[in-house]
Amino acid sequence: MSNIRVSRNDIEGLLVIEPTIYRDERGYFLETYHEQKYQELGLTAHFVQDNQSMSAYGVLRGLHFQKKFPQGKLVRVISGEVYDVAVDLRPNSRTYGQHFGVILSAENQKQFYIPPGFAHGFLVLSKTAEFAYKCTDFYHPNDEGGLAFDDPEVNIQWPVLEGMTLLISEKDQKWGKLSDLPRE
């Protein structure tokens, strides 16, 4: 793919996608998704739902997952900047419990593909951030699970900026640790 760069890391299945951005004096243009091109990159997921959220500076959302109906997600930031994290919860994975994080912003236009079987969350680093994502399965409210954002076993080094107060929902403050999750 001459117009899309993709980076892989030590955790199988995670992809950081950098589409080509065409800029001129009028602004910019980019393809945020092209099924055929993404399939050629190895992203063969079928997306069924698009979501968008807006969050303020210091909001930490996650780490969320669905238990019986896991979702793959292709995430990106429309405005602002976030630190986005995926934690491998696939029971038979050699990287179970490991995480990977990436800065996503409106400026860098990077996308992050997180396959089914991962917990996902992000921290807003700008005044506000609009976050958009495609999902491979529908959201099932009764199937939701979570992982503590500050679990020492997972050891995510969230980039908490000087003077930042984390804003975390009551629900997200109550998630258990990796060692509490059934590995099945």
C-alpha positions as CSV (number, residue, x, y, z in Angstrom):
1,M,0.0,0.0,0.0
2,S,1.8,3.1,-1.2
3,N,-0.7,5.5,0.6
4,I,-1.0,3.7,3.9
5,R,1.7,2.9,6.4
6,V,1.1,0.2,9.1
7,S,3.2,-0.5,12.2
8,R,3.0,-3.7,14.1
9,N,4.4,-4.4,17.6
10,D,5.1,-7.3,19.9
11,I,1.4,-8.0,20.5
12,E,0.0,-9.9,17.6
13,G,-3.0,-8.3,15.9
14,L,-2.5,-4.7,17.0
15,L,-2.0,-2.3,14.2
16,V,-1.1,1.4,14.1
17,I,-2.3,2.7,10.7
18,E,-1.0,6.0,9.2
19,P,-3.1,7.0,6.2
20,T,-1.7,9.4,3.7
21,I,-2.9,12.9,4.3
22,Y,-3.2,15.2,1.3
23,R,-2.8,18.8,2.4
24,D,-2.9,22.1,0.6
25,E,-3.9,25.7,1.3
26,R,-7.6,24.7,1.6
27,G,-7.0,22.1,4.3
28,Y,-6.6,18.3,4.0
29,F,-8.2,15.1,2.7
30,L,-7.6,11.5,3.8
31,E,-9.4,8.1,3.5
32,T,-10.3,7.0,7.0
33,Y,-11.3,3.6,5.9
34,H,-11.2,1.7,2.6
35,E,-12.2,-1.9,3.0
36,Q,-10.1,-3.3,0.1
37,K,-6.9,-1.5,1.1
38,Y,-7.3,-2.4,4.7
39,Q,-7.9,-6.1,3.8
40,E,-4.6,-6.0,1.8
41,L,-2.9,-4.8,5.0
42,G,-4.4,-7.8,6.9
43,L,-7.3,-6.1,8.5
44,T,-10.2,-8.3,7.4
45,A,-12.6,-7.3,10.1
46,H,-16.2,-6.7,9.3
47,F,-17.5,-3.5,11.0
48,V,-21.1,-3.2,12.1
49,Q,-21.3,-0.1,14.3
50,D,-19.6,3.3,14.4
51,N,-19.4,5.3,17.6
52,Q,-18.2,8.7,18.6
53,S,-17.5,10.4,21.9
54,M,-16.3,13.7,23.2
55,S,-14.3,13.9,26.4
56,A,-12.6,16.7,28.4
57,Y,-8.9,17.0,29.5
58,G,-7.9,14.4,32.0
59,V,-10.8,12.0,31.3
60,L,-9.7,8.4,31.5
61,R,-12.1,6.0,29.9
62,G,-11.6,2.3,30.3
63,L,-10.3,-0.3,30.4
64,H,-13.4,-1.9,28.7
65,F,-14.2,-5.1,27.0
66,Q,-17.1,-7.4,26.2
67,K,-17.0,-10.9,27.6
68,K,-19.1,-13.1,25.3
69,F,-19.3,-10.7,22.4
70,P,-15.8,-9.3,22.1
71,Q,-15.4,-6.3,19.8
72,G,-12.6,-5.4,17.4
73,K,-12.2,-1.7,17.2
74,L,-10.6,0.7,14.7
75,V,-10.2,3.9,16.6
76,R,-9.1,7.4,15.8
77,V,-9.2,10.9,17.1
78,I,-11.2,13.6,15.1
79,S,-10.1,16.5,17.3
80,G,-7.6,16.8,20.2
81,E,-5.2,14.2,21.5
82,V,-5.4,11.0,23.5
83,Y,-3.1,8.3,24.8
84,D,-4.9,5.1,23.6
85,V,-4.2,1.7,25.2
86,A,-5.0,-2.0,24.5
87,V,-4.4,-4.8,26.9
88,D,-4.3,-8.4,25.6
89,L,-6.9,-10.6,27.3
90,R,-6.9,-13.5,24.8
91,P,-6.6,-16.5,27.0
92,N,-4.1,-18.5,24.9
93,S,-2.0,-15.5,23.8
94,R,1.7,-15.5,24.5
95,T,1.3,-11.8,25.3
96,Y,-1.7,-12.2,27.7
97,G,-1.8,-9.3,30.2
98,Q,0.6,-7.1,28.1
99,H,-0.4,-3.7,26.8
100,F,0.5,-1.3,24.0
101,G,-0.2,2.4,23.9
102,V,-0.1,5.0,21.2
103,I,-0.8,8.8,20.9
104,L,-3.7,9.4,18.6
105,S,-4.5,12.9,17.6
106,A,-6.3,15.0,15.0
107,E,-2.8,16.2,13.9
108,N,-1.2,12.8,13.3
109,Q,-4.4,11.1,12.1
110,K,-3.1,7.7,13.2
111,Q,-5.6,4.9,13.6
112,F,-5.3,2.0,16.0
113,Y,-6.8,-1.4,15.3
114,I,-7.5,-3.5,18.3
115,P,-8.8,-7.0,17.6
116,P,-11.4,-8.8,19.7
117,G,-10.1,-10.1,23.0
118,F,-8.5,-6.9,24.3
119,A,-9.4,-4.4,27.0
120,H,-9.4,-0.8,25.7
121,G,-9.1,2.7,27.2
122,F,-7.8,6.1,26.6
123,L,-6.7,9.3,28.5
124,V,-7.5,12.7,27.0
125,L,-4.3,14.9,26.8
126,S,-5.9,18.0,25.1
127,K,-8.6,20.5,26.3
128,T,-11.1,18.2,24.7
129,A,-11.0,15.2,22.3
130,E,-13.5,13.7,19.9
131,F,-12.9,10.0,19.6
132,A,-14.4,7.9,16.8
133,Y,-14.3,4.1,16.3
134,K,-15.7,1.3,14.2
135,C,-16.7,-1.9,16.0
136,T,-16.9,-5.5,14.7
137,D,-19.8,-6.4,17.0
138,F,-22.7,-4.5,18.5
139,Y,-22.5,-3.2,22.1
140,H,-24.2,-5.6,24.6
141,P,-24.7,-3.6,27.9
142,N,-25.1,-6.8,29.9
143,D,-21.9,-8.3,28.6
144,E,-19.5,-5.4,29.6
145,G,-16.4,-6.1,31.5
146,G,-13.5,-4.0,32.7
147,L,-10.0,-3.9,34.0
148,A,-8.6,-1.5,36.5
149,F,-6.7,1.3,34.7
150,D,-4.1,1.3,37.5
151,D,-3.6,-2.5,37.9
152,P,0.1,-2.8,38.9
153,E,0.4,-6.2,37.2
154,V,-0.5,-4.5,33.8
155,N,1.6,-1.5,34.7
156,I,0.3,1.1,32.2
157,Q,2.4,4.2,32.4
158,W,-0.4,6.7,31.6
159,P,1.1,10.1,30.6
160,V,-0.5,12.1,33.4
161,L,0.6,15.7,32.7
162,E,1.6,18.1,35.5
163,G,-1.4,19.5,37.2
164,M,-3.8,17.0,35.5
165,T,-6.6,15.6,37.6
166,L,-7.9,12.3,36.3
167,L,-11.6,12.2,35.7
168,I,-12.8,8.6,35.9
169,S,-16.3,7.4,36.0
170,E,-17.5,5.6,39.1
171,K,-18.0,2.4,37.1
172,D,-14.4,2.6,35.8
173,Q,-13.0,3.1,39.3
174,K,-14.5,-0.3,40.4
175,W,-13.1,-2.7,37.8
176,G,-11.0,-5.5,39.1
177,K,-7.4,-6.5,38.4
178,L,-6.0,-8.8,35.7
179,S,-5.6,-11.6,38.3
180,D,-9.3,-11.4,39.1
181,L,-10.3,-12.2,35.6
182,P,-11.1,-15.7,34.6
183,R,-8.6,-16.8,31.9
184,E,-11.0,-18.8,29.7
